[in-house]
Structures are given as C-alpha cells and as structure tokens.
Amino acid sequence: MPVLVHTSDVHVGAPLGWLGDRAAEQREQIRRTFASIVDLALEEKADCLLIAGDLFDSGVPPSSDVRLVLQEIGRFTSQSEGAAVILPGSHDSLGTSSVYTSYGDEFARVPRLFILGDDDRTTVDLAAPGVSVRGTALRSNRSTSHQLAGLAPSADLPFSVAVAHGSVNVVPVDPDDHPIELDELAARGWAYFALGHWHSWREIEGASAPAVYAGAPEIMAVDQTGAGYVAVVHLGTDGATVRKHRVGVRSVAGLAVDVGETADASAFAARVRETVSPDPDTILRLALSGLLAVDSGFDESTFTEAIRGDYFHVVPGDRTYHLRLDGDDLARLPERLVIGQFARLMKRQLDETTGEEQRREIEDALQLGVALLQGKDVLR
C-alpha cells in the first residue's frame, strides 16, 4: 500500500511582519517544522513526499533557505527509497528567474527529486509503488488557467494522484486565483487530489477521491486557525485513507474582551489568563469591544503589555470599543434626526425607571443604539 506525505504552503523565508520582533523566531520555526515533516516522511516510510506549491515564500529566496530545503529533501531521499515531488506554486512560480531555474543544477543533484514543470514535465511516474503524480506548475502569481485542465489519470499505474495549487470554487474566489472547478475534482480514475494555496486544513466534498488542502504547516497569518498539519495518505484498492497529522508548533487563540468591564491592567491580565492559558507557543488575537466611561483607565498598550510575556505574541485585532456619551453629549444630538429622537426616547424611559438593574439595561441599550446609529461597529 503506497504512502504519501502531502504538505504545501511551507513558505520558507516568509517575512511575517505582523509578528513584529518575533518574526525571525517564527521564520526559524518554519525551517524546523519542515525538517520535522521530513522526519515524519521517514518514519512513515513514505513512497513520496509531495509538496503542493509555495515551498518557498519567494521565487528568489536567500541561498541559506535553498540550502536548507535541498539538505532536508536530500536527507529524505538518501535515507529512504522514496521520491520527493515539488509543484511550484503562486509564491515560488516557475519562470526564468525562479528558484527552481536559478538553482536548477543543485535541485538536479538530489536523487529522486522531481519538479513538476521542469522541462514541461506534468507527470512523475513512481513504478515501484505504482503511483503516478500529475500536475501543472504555476508560472505566475495570478492566473485564470485551470490547474487540472488537460490532466488525466495514468492508464499504466494503479494509483494516480493529481496535485494542484489554486482555489476550488466551493467558495467565492477571484477568477484569476488559479481556479479549480469542483467538476474537475469529480473526474474518475484519481486516487487522491493533493491541494495547496489555502493555508488551513480543508477537505473538499463532492470529489471522486479524497481532495485535501493540507494547509500551511506553521501559522502564516493571525486568522489561520486551521494551520499546522500535513496529510499522511495511504493509497489502497478500496480507496485512499487520509490522516490529519499535527506538525505545527504554534497556534492562534482568539479572545473577545469587553474592556468596559475591566477596571485596570492587572484585572485585564487576570481575565485573559483565566480564559486562555499562558503558553509560549500561542499567538493571542484579541477582539476589544465595549463602552468606556470618560474617566476610564483603559489604555490599550498598557493592558496588552501586561500579558505580552504570557504568550508568543499578542495581536490586538478588532477594536470596537468607544467612549460612553454623557448627558450633555446626548442632549446635543440633533432632535430632527433619528439618532436624536432615539436618544431622547431612551432618556425618558431611563428617567421613568427606578429599578437599578433595569436602569443599567436601558443605559446600555441607549449607548449601544447611539453608537450603531453613528455607524460604529459595537456588536462583535
């Protein structure tokens, strides 16, 4: 039973500027994680290490990144009987200045390493395990060309694997984002569809065989909650079985905090730690909302600094907090407008209410309603 280890979107050398002073550390982790993928391929006795695009973040990566990749793939092919197949993607597309062209001699020296698109190659036949890998290399960052157009399963080998780097139209996609039609994934005769380009793990429904985005093996952006995996694929006569295997070290945790209910930085930090346990490998994405009193002591930089040492990185994401308007502010809202009429109506209800809990509810409704009528986003 042939075994594949399918990865994609490794993005060796990515700048990761959104991580600030932790970017270099995460770049190094990407390099270590790629080495761990090779370890996994060796442990699984994989017949093929399959990389579905964007192994490099750039078509002209630093030589140190190229050396790392060549060293690790060479380690796999020298310590096993397996082959490595690379499909150039959108970031490392194939062309005259591509890394696969400028370092062509170095890639050619690695035994059993194949680059789809090299010499117009669209097929790599691995006779021993009976696997044919087929794919069309990208030659630009954007394209309307269909990734699977013109590809057909092998008539000679029992297992045909299609590899593509693009966007399946199960969700709205840009027409030049390397389209993949669902109908193309429904074609018969394929054993597995190895997909790349989307950075979170996703299994596509409606395909004739398992069609999987392995996703980026390490976090590339703060909104990628499904990154950190590779696919271990066993090909059999009864169909392919796919195991989602965790390789990523870092992960993202999101947390919504109503800063209007937080007294000071220490209380804020305690509340965050109680909800998301401190972890040096967690990237914390905060969504800050709420209504602040005029005399509130909330200061975003001070509050986030109080928890910065508890996590790998803290990203203040959505900010939807606003100052609570006082009586004079509300009275100045124009009565001829809906916002002014709304404020006066709610103020009358507030004046006529004696219960403390009900007064708080009306006051909150007044403040939120005015903010919404001002076009502010206060309900995240």
DASULLIN-V946783 format. One record per residue. RES is the residue in one letter. BURIAL is 1 if it has 16 or more other ideal C-beta (glycine too) atoms within 10 Angstrom, else 0. Layout:
res: [RES & RES]
burial: [BURIAL & BURIAL]
This chain:
res: [M & P & V & L & V & H & T & S & D & V & H & V & G & A & P & L & G & W & L & G & D & R & A & A & E & Q & R & E & Q & I & R & R & T & F & A & S & I & V & D & L & A & L & E & E & K & A & D & C & L & L & I & A & G & D & L & F & D & S & G & V & P & P & S & S & D & V & R & L & V & L & Q & E & I & G & R & F & T & S & Q & S & E & G & A & A & V & I & L & P & G & S & H & D & S & L & G & T & S & S & V & Y & T & S & Y & G & D & E & F & A & R & V & P & R & L & F & I & L & G & D & D & D & R & T & T & V & D & L & A & A & P & G & V & S & V & R & G & T & A & L & R & S & N & R & S & T & S & H & Q & L & A & G & L & A & P & S & A & D & L & P & F & S & V & A & V & A & H & G & S & V & N & V & V & P & V & D & P & D & D & H & P & I & E & L & D & E & L & A & A & R & G & W & A & Y & F & A & L & G & H & W & H & S & W & R & E & I & E & G & A & S & A & P & A & V & Y & A & G & A & P & E & I & M & A & V & D & Q & T & G & A & G & Y & V & A & V & V & H & L & G & T & D & G & A & T & V & R & K & H & R & V & G & V & R & S & V & A & G & L & A & V & D & V & G & E & T & A & D & A & S & A & F & A & A & R & V & R & E & T & V & S & P & D & P & D & T & I & L & R & L & A & L & S & G & L & L & A & V & D & S & G & F & D & E & S & T & F & T & E & A & I & R & G & D & Y & F & H & V & V & P & G & D & R & T & Y & H & L & R & L & D & G & D & D & L & A & R & L & P & E & R & L & V & I & G & Q & F & A & R & L & M & K & R & Q & L & D & E & T & T & G & E & E & Q & R & R & E & I & E & D & A & L & Q & L & G & V & A & L & L & Q & G & K & D & V & L & R]
burial: [0 & 1 & 1 & 1 & 1 & 1 & 1 & 1 & 1 & 1 & 1 & 1 & 1 & 1 & 0 & 1 & 0 & 0 & 1 & 0 & 0 & 0 & 0 & 0 & 0 & 1 & 1 & 0 & 1 & 1 & 1 & 0 & 1 & 1 & 0 & 0 & 1 & 1 & 0 & 1 & 1 & 1 & 0 & 1 & 0 & 1 & 1 & 1 & 1 & 1 & 1 & 1 & 1 & 1 & 1 & 1 & 1 & 1 & 1 & 0 & 1 & 0 & 0 & 0 & 1 & 1 & 0 & 1 & 1 & 1 & 0 & 1 & 1 & 1 & 1 & 1 & 1 & 0 & 0 & 1 & 0 & 1 & 1 & 1 & 1 & 1 & 1 & 1 & 1 & 1 & 1 & 1 & 1 & 1 & 1 & 0 & 0 & 1 & 1 & 1 & 1 & 1 & 1 & 0 & 0 & 1 & 1 & 0 & 0 & 1 & 0 & 1 & 1 & 1 & 1 & 1 & 1 & 1 & 0 & 0 & 0 & 0 & 0 & 1 & 0 & 1 & 0 & 0 & 1 & 1 & 1 & 1 & 1 & 1 & 1 & 1 & 1 & 1 & 0 & 0 & 0 & 0 & 1 & 0 & 0 & 1 & 1 & 1 & 0 & 0 & 1 & 0 & 1 & 1 & 0 & 0 & 1 & 0 & 1 & 1 & 1 & 1 & 1 & 1 & 1 & 1 & 1 & 1 & 0 & 0 & 0 & 0 & 1 & 0 & 0 & 0 & 1 & 1 & 1 & 1 & 0 & 0 & 0 & 1 & 1 & 0 & 1 & 0 & 0 & 1 & 1 & 1 & 1 & 1 & 1 & 1 & 1 & 1 & 1 & 1 & 1 & 1 & 0 & 1 & 0 & 0 & 1 & 0 & 1 & 1 & 1 & 1 & 1 & 1 & 1 & 1 & 1 & 1 & 1 & 1 & 0 & 1 & 0 & 1 & 0 & 1 & 1 & 1 & 1 & 1 & 1 & 1 & 1 & 0 & 1 & 0 & 0 & 0 & 0 & 1 & 0 & 1 & 0 & 0 & 1 & 0 & 1 & 1 & 1 & 1 & 1 & 1 & 0 & 1 & 0 & 0 & 1 & 0 & 1 & 1 & 0 & 1 & 0 & 0 & 1 & 0 & 0 & 1 & 1 & 0 & 1 & 1 & 0 & 0 & 0 & 1 & 0 & 0 & 0 & 0 & 0 & 1 & 1 & 1 & 1 & 1 & 1 & 1 & 1 & 1 & 1 & 0 & 0 & 0 & 0 & 1 & 0 & 1 & 0 & 0 & 0 & 0 & 1 & 1 & 0 & 1 & 1 & 0 & 0 & 1 & 1 & 1 & 1 & 1 & 1 & 0 & 1 & 0 & 0 & 1 & 1 & 1 & 0 & 1 & 1 & 0 & 0 & 0 & 0 & 1 & 0 & 0 & 1 & 0 & 0 & 0 & 0 & 0 & 1 & 1 & 0 & 1 & 1 & 0 & 0 & 1 & 1 & 0 & 0 & 1 & 0 & 0 & 0 & 0 & 0 & 0 & 0 & 0 & 0 & 0 & 0 & 1 & 1 & 0 & 0 & 1 & 1 & 0 & 1 & 1 & 1 & 0 & 0 & 0 & 0 & 0 & 0 & 1 & 0 & 0]
